[in-house]
Amino acid sequence: MSVSTMHLVSPKLPTVLGHQATVDLPGYDLWLHYVDNVHVLHGQIDLERFKNALSDTLQLYPHAAGQLRCQDGRWFIELTNNYVPVDVSYIEGKASSSVLQDDWVIQEDLSSLVNQQPDDVNPVNGTVPLLRFKLTFFTEETCIGVTWHHVLADAIAHYRFTHTLSQFYQNKLSEFATPTFRKHFFPPPSEAIVAEYYPKMRLLHDAYPFAEISAKFTEASKGVENLQWRFTGEELHRLHAITNPIRQQKLTIQDCLTAYIVTALNRCQEKPIRTVSNVGSYRKVMAPFLDENVGGNAIQYIVTEQVPLDMVGIATAIRTSINRSRGIQELENYLTTASDHILTTTNSGKSFFFTPCDDVMTVNSNFSVDWCSAHFGFPDGSKFHTSGVTKFYFRPFKSNPVKGVDGIWHSRQGSIDISMGVPTELKSRILDVLSRGFEQD
């Protein structure tokens, strides 16, 4: 048996943008889809404290209580200070395990734990909220479902929002600087810059009318299964040592892990992976057109073309491409081209679809983001889940803690969960390769 109620929470006034009517959105902010996350806490939170903390958090992030608008090709969030819906459900006699699959970060279906809206409801120039919550109270747990529109910000700013909400709930200060909403608008790129940079943006080449995107995703998901694996911190450090033995190149653990997964795939299919596309954050680049604390999207797609076949060579090529992408002029040329193309495409009524390719692996790593630290006062057993599986879309996350037979929660120190959609016929072969360890390389 379940009982549901709806609560509406508005920002505490005045907000940090009390003097503004809008937040203008450049092309590079126009990622027009929602992201669902769920935080699972091993205890029950206080609803009124949560609502008060949310109101205080929205004071710092007032765009999340705004409305998405488009007028004559100009995109912006109107700072309406609307109510953010918080759907509350009480489930008697059940645990979150009745819905979630073990403790894997990536889940196939989180729909029952998030605030659902009809698929055909358009948030552009309407009243649909850009942020929604659902609190599900199980017998001894609370699930906090967060539905966040990507136009608000990327994963790092989303994490900072949720972490700040957690801090305010605990009557603590935010650990992050107050976000800024100053967005840089690049002039149209020259023909020469477009000719050089657009070919590198393979993920931005396929666009379809908004109404067709869901069907495209369904079609691309046929014959694809979610492959999941967990690497311990010790295993990852060993992989780093194997791949980067003489430390000539400053390879990261993520570089080495990506390279290893590429080699694992290449053992299992005739057509090898020859291109790696990294979803990278450029927040820490010191550039005049960037504020590290921006409440928006600061991501780029970094393509490593024609990677070699050996693990060291792949990792080195990936690191070289990432370092090059963070040069100020390189980044400016990329953003100028990407922002103009995204804006033009979106204004034509189309959205991007990242068409899977047999020889391309896309990496969207949350390796450095500790989602479980947004724990609302339950630091030991707080777990994090999200969803989304696409062919050769590689997603690493810090592993969730586990409850031992002694009833005590244990952190998986340095452990990483990986998830990637793979063709059904390859899944068992890839799992077999992973089970045999690194030294085979």
RODO-2510 file (C-alpha; in nm, 4 decimals, decimal comma):
residues 441
     n   res          X          Y          Z
     1     m     0,0000     0,0000     0,0000
     2     s     0,1262     0,3506    -0,0817
     3     v     0,0086     0,7013     0,0007
     4     s     0,1141     1,0043    -0,2084
     5     t     0,1002     1,3787    -0,1551
     6     m     0,2325     1,6727    -0,3577
     7     h     0,4236     1,9660    -0,2107
     8     l     0,5364     2,2860    -0,3834
     9     v     0,8577     2,4648    -0,2837
    10     s     0,9631     2,8091    -0,4034
    11     p     1,3020     2,9833    -0,3676
    12     k     1,3761     3,1847    -0,0584
    13     l     1,3674     3,5533    -0,1547
    14     p     1,5524     3,7558    -0,2524
    15     t     1,7525     3,5160    -0,4666
    16     v     2,1109     3,5776    -0,5778
    17     l     1,9630     3,6920    -0,9101
    18     g     1,6916     3,9069    -0,7604
    19     h     1,7980     4,1966    -0,9824
    20     q     1,7646     3,9929    -1,3037
    21     a     1,4615     3,8880    -1,5045
    22     t     1,6332     3,6209    -1,7174
    23     v     1,9411     3,4046    -1,7625
    24     d     2,0333     3,4037    -2,1303
    25     l     2,1457     3,0716    -2,2766
    26     p     2,4193     3,0396    -2,5396
    27     g     2,4071     2,7538    -2,7876
    28     y     2,6400     2,5355    -2,5811
    29     d     2,3791     2,5297    -2,3009
    30     l     2,0984     2,3912    -2,5171
    31     w     2,0938     2,0264    -2,4126
    32     l     1,7173     1,9818    -2,4124
    33     h     1,6574     1,6670    -2,2125
    34     y     1,6085     1,5596    -1,8510
    35     v     1,8439     1,3567    -1,6318
    36     d     1,7088     1,1315    -1,3537
    37     n     1,9140     1,0623    -1,0410
    38     v     1,8131     0,8820    -0,7211
    39     h     1,9835     0,9074    -0,3811
    40     v     1,9027     0,6235    -0,1394
    41     l     1,9463     0,6951     0,2319
    42     h     1,9418     0,4265     0,5025
    43     g     1,7009     0,6193     0,7212
    44     q     1,4037     0,8527     0,6979
    45     i     1,4542     1,2248     0,6481
    46     d     1,2321     1,5019     0,7810
    47     l     1,0046     1,6368     0,5080
    48     e     0,9761     1,9920     0,6407
    49     r     1,3527     2,0227     0,6850
    50     f     1,3979     1,9000     0,3299
    51     k     1,1543     2,1573     0,1920
    52     n     1,3234     2,4385     0,3842
    53     a     1,6665     2,3257     0,2622
    54     l     1,5372     2,3132    -0,0948
    55     s     1,4005     2,6674    -0,0662
    56     d     1,7409     2,7876     0,0594
    57     t     1,9214     2,6031    -0,2216
    58     l     1,6927     2,7525    -0,4859
    59     q     1,7862     3,0931    -0,3501
    60     l     2,1386     3,0237    -0,4821
    61     y     2,0192     2,8429    -0,7969
    62     p     1,7050     3,0396    -0,8892
    63     h     1,7240     2,9407    -1,2556
    64     a     1,6143     2,5909    -1,1451
    65     a     1,2792     2,7446    -1,0452
    66     g     1,2462     2,9298    -1,3742
    67     q     1,0860     2,8614    -1,7108
    68     l     1,2593     2,7793    -2,0394
    69     r     1,1809     3,0296    -2,3130
    70     c     1,2613     3,0816    -2,6807
    71     q     1,1738     3,4060    -2,8593
    72     d     1,2926     3,4784    -3,2132
    73     g     1,5842     3,2364    -3,1788
    74     r     1,6949     3,3718    -2,8417
    75     w     1,6947     3,1151    -2,5626
    76     f     1,6736     3,2047    -2,1964
    77     i     1,5414     3,0969    -1,8590
    78     e     1,2823     3,3374    -1,7241
    79     l     1,3417     3,3822    -1,3525
    80     t     0,9826     3,3310    -1,2460
    81     n     1,0648     3,1864    -0,9014
    82     n     0,8033     2,9199    -0,9631
    83     y     0,7261     2,6385    -0,7263
    84     v     0,9353     2,3219    -0,7636
    85     p     0,7163     2,0120    -0,7221
    86     v     0,8073     1,7569    -0,4553
    87     d     0,6039     1,4379    -0,4920
    88     v     0,6007     1,2366    -0,1671
    89     s     0,5120     0,8659    -0,1453
    90     y     0,5010     0,6351     0,1549
    91     i     0,5484     0,2659     0,0757
    92     e     0,4509     0,0337     0,3585
    93     g     0,6286    -0,2915     0,4288
    94     k     0,8835    -0,2730     0,1480
    95     a     1,2499    -0,1789     0,0978
    96     s     1,4142     0,0003    -0,1949
    97     s     1,5507    -0,3393    -0,3029
    98     s     1,1998    -0,4167    -0,4278
    99     v     1,2656    -0,1604    -0,7030
   100     l     1,6442    -0,1340    -0,7429
   101     q     1,8759    -0,4009    -0,8852
   102     d     2,1407    -0,4696    -0,6241
   103     d     2,3698    -0,1733    -0,5588
   104     w     2,4887    -0,1000    -0,9134
   105     v     2,5026     0,2733    -0,9859
   106     i     2,3394     0,2384    -1,3283
   107     q     1,9855     0,1036    -1,3097
   108     e     1,7656    -0,0024    -1,5991
   109     d     1,4485     0,1622    -1,4700
   110     l     1,4137     0,4397    -1,2113
   111     s     1,0713     0,5557    -1,3279
   112     s     0,8884     0,4613    -1,0075
   113     l     1,1324     0,6675    -0,7979
   114     v     1,1224     0,9929    -0,9933
   115     n     0,8534     1,2514    -1,0622
   116     q     0,7124     1,1537    -1,4005
   117     q     0,5779     1,3880    -1,6665
   118     p     0,4021     1,2805    -1,9882
   119     d     0,6500     1,2305    -2,2745
   120     d     0,4710     1,4785    -2,4983
   121     v     0,4892     1,7703    -2,2538
   122     n     0,7289     2,0354    -2,3854
   123     p     0,9063     2,2581    -2,1311
   124     v     0,9812     2,5254    -2,3945
   125     n     0,7529     2,8307    -2,3623
   126     g     0,5271     2,6432    -2,1246
   127     t     0,4858     2,5945    -1,7524
   128     v     0,6630     2,2592    -1,7154
   129     p     0,9194     2,2764    -1,4313
   130     l     1,2873     2,2307    -1,5123
   131     l     1,3458     2,0623    -1,1756
   132     r     1,1290     1,8016    -1,0044
   133     f     1,1667     1,5862    -0,6937
   134     k     1,0121     1,2696    -0,5637
   135     l     1,0643     1,1462    -0,2081
   136     t     0,9799     0,7807    -0,1543
   137     f     0,9701     0,6689     0,2082
   138     f     1,0225     0,2951     0,2447
   139     t     1,0138     0,1160     0,5809
   140     e     1,3681     0,2151     0,6801
   141     e     1,4904     0,4171     0,3826
   142     t     1,4324     0,7373     0,1895
   143     c     1,4810     0,7640    -0,1857
   144     i     1,5295     1,1161    -0,3207
   145     g     1,4561     1,1231    -0,6923
   146     v     1,5888     1,4302    -0,8750
   147     t     1,4766     1,5100    -1,2290
   148     w     1,7036     1,7838    -1,3641
   149     h     1,6804     1,9465    -1,7053
   150     h     2,0224     1,9505    -1,8718
   151     v     1,9710     2,3090    -1,9866
   152     l     2,0188     2,4079    -1,6204
   153     a     2,3738     2,2776    -1,5996
   154     d     2,6116     1,9877    -1,6481
   155     a     2,6773     1,6997    -1,4070
   156     i     2,9293     1,8941    -1,1973
   157     a     2,6935     2,1860    -1,1321
   158     h     2,4079     1,9397    -1,0792
   159     y     2,6201     1,7602    -0,8183
   160     r     2,7043     2,0893    -0,6473
   161     f     2,3340     2,1771    -0,6315
   162     t     2,2449     1,8427    -0,4738
   163     h     2,5408     1,8524    -0,2351
   164     t     2,4441     2,2037    -0,1255
   165     l     2,0867     2,0821    -0,0665
   166     s     2,2291     1,8024     0,1490
   167     q     2,4440     2,0496     0,3471
   168     f     2,1562     2,2888     0,4074
   169     y     1,9393     1,9986     0,5221
   170     q     2,2064     1,9259     0,7850
   171     n     2,2222     2,2960     0,8856
   172     k     2,5720     2,3233     0,7394
   173     l     2,7246     2,5705     0,4973
   174     s     2,7681     2,4862     0,1320
   175     e     3,1168     2,3629     0,0471
   176     f     3,1034     2,5335    -0,2934
   177     a     3,1215     2,8948    -0,3998
   178     t     2,7961     3,0649    -0,4893
   179     p     2,7298     2,9858    -0,8556
   180     t     2,7495     3,2574    -1,1173
   181     f     2,5287     3,2799    -1,4236
   182     r     2,7477     3,4888    -1,6491
   183     k     2,7472     3,3103    -1,9852
   184     h     2,9867     3,3990    -2,2654
   185     f     2,8345     3,4423    -2,6102
   186     f     3,0783     3,3676    -2,8912
   187     p     3,0543     3,5431    -3,2279
   188     p     2,9765     3,3270    -3,5331
   189     p     3,2810     3,1253    -3,6361
   190     s     3,4725     3,1937    -3,9529
   191     e     3,4443     2,9513    -4,2441
   192     a     3,8018     2,8403    -4,1820
   193     i     3,7317     2,7533    -3,8166
   194     v     3,4147     2,5640    -3,9087
   195     a     3,6006     2,3708    -4,1776
   196     e     3,8626     2,2635    -3,9232
   197     y     3,6478     2,1944    -3,6168
   198     y     3,3079     2,0756    -3,7345
   199     p     3,4444     1,7457    -3,8753
   200     k     3,5760     1,6692    -3,5258
   201     m     3,2259     1,6975    -3,3770
   202     r     3,0962     1,3621    -3,4896
   203     l     2,8450     1,3452    -3,2053
   204     l     2,6822     1,6660    -3,3318
   205     h     2,6354     1,5513    -3,6898
   206     d     2,3035     1,3674    -3,6562
   207     a     1,9948     1,5695    -3,5655
   208     y     1,6247     1,4906    -3,5970
   209     p     1,2943     1,6585    -3,5104
   210     f     1,2284     1,6418    -3,1364
   211     a     0,9311     1,4123    -3,1882
   212     e     1,1527     1,1476    -3,3540
   213     i     1,4292     1,1228    -3,0932
   214     s     1,2518     0,8713    -2,8675
   215     a     1,1930     0,6342    -3,1598
   216     k     1,5559     0,6714    -3,2694
   217     f     1,6736     0,5749    -2,9213
   218     t     1,4399     0,2751    -2,9110
   219     e     1,5644     0,1552    -3,2475
   220     a     1,9313     0,1964    -3,1493
   221     s     1,8709     0,0052    -2,8252
   222     k     1,7514    -0,3109    -2,9978
   223     g     1,9890    -0,5997    -2,9430
   224     v     2,1886    -0,4007    -2,6831
   225     e     2,2356    -0,5066    -2,3194
   226     n     2,3881    -0,3307    -2,0233
   227     l     2,7310    -0,4632    -1,9343
   228     q     2,8386    -0,3851    -1,5780
   229     w     3,1630    -0,4546    -1,3996
   230     r     3,3301    -0,3396    -1,0793
   231     f     3,7000    -0,2631    -1,0416
   232     t     3,8502    -0,2326    -0,6948
   233     g     4,0804     0,0551    -0,6085
   234     e     4,3694    -0,1890    -0,5908
   235     e     4,2956    -0,3200    -0,9395
   236     l     4,2796     0,0306    -1,0821
   237     h     4,6155     0,1264    -0,9338
   238     r     4,7655    -0,1921    -1,0759
   239     l     4,6211    -0,1099    -1,4182
   240     h     4,7720     0,2386    -1,3950
   241     a     5,1124     0,0935    -1,3095
   242     i     5,0941    -0,1539    -1,5985
   243     t     4,9912     0,1093    -1,8511
   244     n     5,2168     0,3894    -1,7294
   245     p     5,5279     0,2127    -1,5981
   246     i     5,7919     0,4806    -1,6618
   247     r     5,5692     0,7827    -1,5946
   248     q     5,6897     0,9712    -1,9047
   249     q     5,3341     1,0766    -1,9842
   250     k     5,1018     1,1896    -1,7036
   251     l     4,8311     0,9358    -1,7717
   252     t     4,5328     0,9316    -1,5366
   253     i     4,3642     0,6186    -1,4062
   254     q     4,0671     0,7096    -1,6277
   255     d     4,2925     0,7209    -1,9364
   256     c     4,4208     0,3736    -1,8552
   257     l     4,0759     0,2349    -1,7757
   258     t     3,9347     0,3667    -2,1042
   259     a     4,2264     0,2159    -2,2951
   260     y     4,1762    -0,1190    -2,1250
   261     i     3,8044    -0,1282    -2,2099
   262     v     3,8859    -0,0440    -2,5732
   263     t     4,1245    -0,3397    -2,5904
   264     a     3,8638    -0,5641    -2,4271
   265     l     3,6090    -0,4685    -2,6931
   266     n     3,8626    -0,5143    -2,9709
   267     r     3,9251    -0,8731    -2,8660
   268     c     3,5566    -0,9492    -2,9067
   269     q     3,4585    -0,7912    -3,2378
   270     e     3,5996    -0,7943    -3,5879
   271     k     3,5835    -0,4179    -3,6401
   272     p     3,8100    -0,2563    -3,3801
   273     i     3,7369     0,0632    -3,1881
   274     r     3,9435     0,3308    -3,3612
   275     t     3,7865     0,6493    -3,2216
   276     v     3,7332     0,7484    -2,8578
   277     s     3,5112     1,0468    -2,7796
   278     n     3,5422     1,1854    -2,4270
   279     v     3,2779     1,4045    -2,2669
   280     g     3,5140     1,6409    -2,0871
   281     s     3,4703     1,9292    -1,8457
   282     y     3,6683     2,2451    -1,9141
   283     r     3,5669     2,4231    -1,5916
   284     k     3,9210     2,4474    -1,4599
   285     v     4,0673     2,6018    -1,7760
   286     m     4,1848     2,9557    -1,7010
   287     a     4,0188     3,1443    -1,9847
   288     p     3,8579     3,4905    -2,0096
   289     f     3,5348     3,3378    -2,1398
   290     l     3,4882     3,0959    -1,8508
   291     d     3,3925     3,1110    -1,4841
   292     e     3,4692     2,7866    -1,2985
   293     n     3,1603     2,8294    -1,0798
   294     v     2,9167     2,8904    -1,3645
   295     g     2,5700     2,7471    -1,3118
   296     g     2,5541     2,6043    -1,6600
   297     n     2,7126     2,3596    -1,9018
   298     a     3,0903     2,3539    -1,9398
   299     i     3,1410     2,0358    -2,1419
   300     q     3,3040     1,9497    -2,4711
   301     y     3,3375     1,6354    -2,6801
   302     i     3,7045     1,5513    -2,7206
   303     v     3,7661     1,3165    -3,0101
   304     t     4,0721     1,0928    -3,0275
   305     e     4,0875     0,9758    -3,3889
   306     q     4,2535     0,6578    -3,5128
   307     v     4,3705     0,5300    -3,1762
   308     p     4,6336     0,2563    -3,1945
   309     l     4,5562    -0,0999    -3,0895
   310     d     4,7866    -0,1344    -2,7863
   311     m     4,6750    -0,0226    -2,4408
   312     v     4,9649     0,2158    -2,3723
   313     g     4,9267     0,3755    -2,7134
   314     i     4,5518     0,4221    -2,6672
   315     a     4,5892     0,5785    -2,3221
   316     t     4,8639     0,8098    -2,4455
   317     a     4,6595     0,9203    -2,7479
   318     i     4,3608     0,9950    -2,5243
   319     r     4,5649     1,2034    -2,2810
   320     t     4,7309     1,3934    -2,5678
   321     s     4,3925     1,4830    -2,7194
   322     i     4,2534     1,5980    -2,3823
   323     n     4,5562     1,8154    -2,3077
   324     r     4,5387     1,9704    -2,6537
   325     s     4,1660     2,0422    -2,6195
   326     r     4,2266     2,2526    -2,3094
   327     g     4,4479     2,5062    -2,4809
   328     i     4,2660     2,8401    -2,4646
   329     q     4,2605     2,9035    -2,8394
   330     e     4,1700     2,5423    -2,9160
   331     l     3,8843     2,5542    -2,6664
   332     e     3,7585     2,8883    -2,7948
   333     n     3,7546     2,7628    -3,1542
   334     y     3,5704     2,4480    -3,0483
   335     l     3,3086     2,6347    -2,8444
   336     t     3,2567     2,8951    -3,1145
   337     t     3,1839     2,6230    -3,3687
   338     a     2,9820     2,3956    -3,1398
   339     s     2,7724     2,6734    -2,9892
   340     d     2,6786     2,8153    -3,3292
   341     h     2,5913     2,4697    -3,4657
   342     i     2,3852     2,3694    -3,1608
   343     l     2,1923     2,6971    -3,1664
   344     t     2,1194     2,6722    -3,5394
   345     t     2,0118     2,3096    -3,5102
   346     t     1,7881     2,3705    -3,2083
   347     n     1,6240     2,6708    -3,3704
   348     s     1,5417     2,4501    -3,6690
   349     g     1,3307     2,2302    -3,4392
   350     k     1,5785     1,9457    -3,4196
   351     s     1,7682     1,7691    -3,1409
   352     f     2,0895     1,5714    -3,1532
   353     f     2,0950     1,1950    -3,1526
   354     f     2,4281     1,0320    -3,0797
   355     t     2,4149     0,7534    -3,3356
   356     p     2,6168     0,4525    -3,2104
   357     c     2,8984     0,3316    -3,4378
   358     d     3,0773    -0,0023    -3,4278
   359     d     3,4220     0,1615    -3,4227
   360     v     3,3521     0,4480    -3,1773
   361     m     3,3426     0,4399    -2,7973
   362     t     3,2049     0,7416    -2,6124
   363     v     3,3219     0,8024    -2,2558
   364     n     3,1204     1,0034    -2,0033
   365     s     3,3060     0,9576    -1,6772
   366     n     3,1879     1,0557    -1,3293
   367     f     3,5071     0,9083    -1,1857
   368     s     3,5908     1,2303    -1,0001
   369     v     3,2384     1,3057    -0,8715
   370     d     3,1442     1,1635    -0,5320
   371     w     2,7669     1,1606    -0,5664
   372     c     2,7330     0,9651    -0,2402
   373     s     2,8730     1,2615    -0,0471
   374     a     2,5306     1,4254    -0,0899
   375     h     2,4147     1,2055     0,1986
   376     f     2,1673     1,4229     0,3964
   377     g     2,3180     1,3132     0,7270
   378     f     2,3588     0,9442     0,6424
   379     p     2,7258     0,9343     0,5388
   380     d     2,7859     0,5614     0,5742
   381     g     2,5060     0,4090     0,3704
   382     s     2,4105     0,6754     0,1198
   383     k     2,3847     0,5274    -0,2317
   384     f     2,3479     0,6874    -0,5719
   385     h     2,1755     0,5627    -0,8861
   386     t     2,1125     0,6901    -1,2353
   387     s     2,0068     0,5344    -1,5645
   388     g     2,0778     0,5385    -1,9361
   389     v     2,2394     0,2718    -2,1525
   390     t     2,3500     0,3149    -2,5137
   391     k     2,5730     0,1038    -2,7348
   392     f     2,9428     0,1629    -2,6590
   393     y     2,8573     0,4515    -2,4236
   394     f     3,1044     0,3953    -2,1388
   395     r     3,0071     0,5362    -1,7969
   396     p     3,2312     0,4945    -1,4872
   397     f     3,1074     0,5972    -1,1402
   398     k     3,2375     0,5614    -0,7865
   399     s     3,0871     0,2427    -0,6411
   400     n     2,8162     0,2560    -0,3785
   401     p     2,8889     0,1385    -0,0220
   402     v     2,7764    -0,2082     0,0824
   403     k     2,6150    -0,3319     0,4028
   404     g     2,8118    -0,6213     0,5474
   405     v     2,6801    -0,9306     0,7217
   406     d     2,7679    -0,7506     1,0456
   407     g     2,5041    -0,4894     0,9630
   408     i     2,7703    -0,2186     0,9220
   409     w     2,8033    -0,0096     0,6059
   410     h     3,1418    -0,0332     0,4350
   411     s     3,2787     0,2088     0,1762
   412     r     3,4266     0,0522    -0,1374
   413     q     3,7450     0,2566    -0,1198
   414     g     3,8539     0,3628    -0,4680
   415     s     3,6174     0,1144    -0,6348
   416     i     3,4547     0,2009    -0,9682
   417     d     3,1355     0,0714    -1,1301
   418     i     3,1365     0,0745    -1,5080
   419     s     2,8367     0,0493    -1,7380
   420     m     2,8188     0,0233    -2,1156
   421     g     2,5641    -0,0929    -2,3676
   422     v     2,7005    -0,3782    -2,5789
   423     p     2,5491    -0,6040    -2,8470
   424     t     2,3889    -0,9080    -2,6857
   425     e     2,6100    -1,1487    -2,8790
   426     l     2,9257    -0,9816    -2,7430
   427     k     2,8315    -0,9504    -2,3761
   428     s     2,9467    -1,2935    -2,2532
   429     r     3,2715    -1,2656    -2,4486
   430     i     3,3507    -0,9238    -2,3023
   431     l     3,2720    -1,0407    -1,9494
   432     d     3,5058    -1,3337    -2,0019
   433     v     3,7867    -1,0989    -2,1097
   434     l     3,7290    -0,8755    -1,8059
   435     s     3,7301    -1,1756    -1,5729
   436     r     4,0779    -1,2735    -1,6892
   437     g     4,2381    -0,9540    -1,5605
   438     f     4,4879    -0,7006    -1,6950
   439     e     4,8051    -0,8992    -1,7264
   440     q     4,6832    -1,0602    -2,0492
   441     d     4,7569    -0,7262    -2,2150
***
